[in-house]
């Protein structure tokens, strides 16, 4: 591709419609038709801030539908079906995925042809739809199309990450009021966090309206916490309710060695570790050692049942939201189990210890 064509692609990338979150109405409505069998049913999943909303819709005899709900800020909505066409793929399959904003009145047309490829290696394209009324979805599509064009124009460039960072930076700085800019920066934080000056520059480029949104505040917490999530730094404090409904603050454990252990009732490896933790807890509890177990369960009932079944006698608190939970994201966790071992001053001395490894470190630390 010639240099002039590359320049046009970049200019097009920066000339994407303005999309803000200033909406007076948090309700959205989707009216549409899907080119599938009559009366087909779809599961619906989307996020409302940190909460994951699960719903469903059923087409009428003429394959039309109306779906309406409320959200606090823009989000992606996903139409899901059971996978009965390829045992290699995960059971639930997203067949349509698009952006919706508070106040949107959308006209949706779901197309066929989203499943492609050879029978033993089928792929799903969740963009097989026509949508009117979502400026944010048009913005996302335009960004990704232009990003591909820039990549193709520079396909021989060795440092693809630098090129990607450049494309993202230009878009955010040129679209400070566009919610998609905030979404891009938030989703890219894990890959950009080793460039704190760039992250700070891009975050500061965003409008105050975006910074004051739920996602904007969450991103700011991630930016502020990141430098403190390394060995030798104090783990940022937090406060959560325990299984008796009482608030517990990490500061309450100052003067003790603390294992902040992240887990979930559905996590087999987490619960497999509990017998070993019980042994260590009984051995070192008299030597100022405590465990603060932080569950990311979405179900309080499942969490309480696991505490009872596994006889967890240490302090247990609940950080709801699963992988979308605020504390999980702010601490940059990649899954569960995970943990931080803190000294008496609340400083991180080790991370993600398991089995005999934890005992070895505790022996040295407490002696």
C-alpha positions, 0 to 999 in steps of 0.5 A: 500500500502506498504512503498516501493510502496509509495516511488516508487510513490513519485519517479515517481512523481518527475521523470516527463519529463522536459518542459520549455517555451523556444520556438522560435515559438509562433504558434501551430497546432493541427491535429486530428480526433474525434470519433463523427458525421461527420461535428460536430462543437466544440467551442474552448476556451483557454487563451493567457496570460490574454486574453481569446480566443474564436474560433471554429472548424468544423470536415470534413466529415471524422471527421478530423480537423486542428486547428492552432493559436498563444500563448505567453506561454503554456496554456490549450485548451478546446473543448466545446459543447452545453449541450443537454443531462442533464438539471442539468449541466451548458449549455456549456460542456468541453469534451476535455481539454489538454495542448499546448505549443508554437511551438507544432505540435500535433496529437489529437484523441478524443475518445468517452465515455466521458459521464458516470453515471446514466441518472439523474447524468451524469458526463463528463471526459475531459481526453478521448483522445489520444495526441502525441506531447505535453510534457507538457500534459504528465507532467500534466497527470503524476503528477495527476496520481502520486498524486492520488497514493500517496493519496491512499497510505496515505488514512488514513492520517488525514491532507490531506492538508499537504499531498497535500502541500508536494506532490506539494512542492516536484514536484516544487522543483524537476522540477524548469524548468517545466512550470507545476510547475509554473502553479501548484504554481499559481493555488494553491496560494489562498490555500497557501498564509497563508504560505508565507515562503513556497510560497516564497521558492517554487517561488524562486525554479523556474527557471529565465525563468519561473519567467520572463514569463507572469504567473511568473510575475503575480504570483510574483505580487500576492505574493508581494500584498498579505500582503498589502490586509488586514485592516490597510495596504495601498492598492497597487496602480494601474493605469487604463484608465477612460471612456475618455481614460485618465489614472487614478492612485489610488495615485491621490486620496490621501487625500480623503476617497475612495471606490474602487468598483469592478463590471461588467456590467453583474453583477446584484447585482453590478448594484443593489447597484448603487442607494444606492452608488449614494445616499452616493456619493451625501451625502459625496462627499463634505466631501472628499469622492470619488468612484473609480469604477473598472469594470472587463468587457471584453467588453469596449462597455458594460462597457460604456453603463452601465456607461451611463444607470446607470448614474455613475458620479464618476470616472470609470476605466476599468480593462479588462480580467474578472476573468482572469484580472491581477488586479482581480487576484493580489487583490485576488478577489473571485467575484464581487461585491467587494470593499475596503474602504480607508482612506486619507492615502490610508489604508484599513479600511473596505472590501466588504461593502454593503448597510447600512453597508457602510453608518455606516462605512462612518459616523464613518470614516468621523466624 
